[in-house]
């Protein structure tokens, strides 16, 4: 079985890149013949990629999918024919706009793997059109949650086989939970989706509570909202307890220091950061956004789910955990157990079943 993945690029620190790298590595370990086509490479992979994966790029720099559409169609079609590819996995529905037409009539199976929930299109018409093309003309659509399968089926007439395959969690760590830690961690792109502006506002409300004394908040990531978030921190006088940390490949060190994880996203697919937090045994307080947190967090066992926009409840949940060492330790153990449900073996097994058993 020869399988080719098509992606915007693999050389970034995002959840999509991390999830794609994990699936490629897992399939390579099982003997699949794998190829990776990057539309606009930005550099080498920032997450370790199995050297058996054959990589090719279309063009350096920004690529307009509209203006470059004919060239992209020819590129994908020619590559697939030249390398006798059996299955193509299109990472993100936007790329279905050219990849699905490129493979029409070739007999090659097409899988479109979406990383946002169906209702989240970021205002981009190309994403909506890509989803329509995937649902109507691809062989399979892979979502990250079962809830999103329902959103696809309710939102459009889907001809493709649609199924949920989650992202995988790292193996749970066996190191002791840092009971004396006083760090709340949040990780992600500094953009509106992640809701870090809401997290900073909540922190401003709870920072003076007795339970919060000695605690600090670290928000890790890069993105267009960095300056605005820093102004919000400075304007609220939170500079002593809130820090914006640049994105890093050494994120494991921060999970190891964290006592709690906070998620205030406006929407998600299935957050890799919550799976990582579970593997590290970091209890999570998360808003119940659509979709993802409710698929990972078992309330009262591995973390706390708060209704979207209940910021008083969110702050109260953080303060309750800050003041209860025993409850944090209990949730830490539960989080590590929950991570086992997203083990690499389970997830790659689902991909192998979908792709037809790569050999």
PyMOL commands that set and color helices and strands:
alter all, ss='L'
color gray80, all
select helices_A, chain A and resi 15-29+69-82+93-102+125-137+146-155+192-194+196-206+210-212+226-235+251-257+272-280+293-296+311-322+325-342+344-355
alter helices_A, ss='H'
color red, helices_A
select strands_A, chain A and resi 2-7+33-38+54-57+87-91+109-113+140-143+161-164+183-187+216-220+242-245+260-263+283-287+303-306
alter strands_A, ss='S'
color yellow, strands_A
deselect
rebuild
show_as cartoon
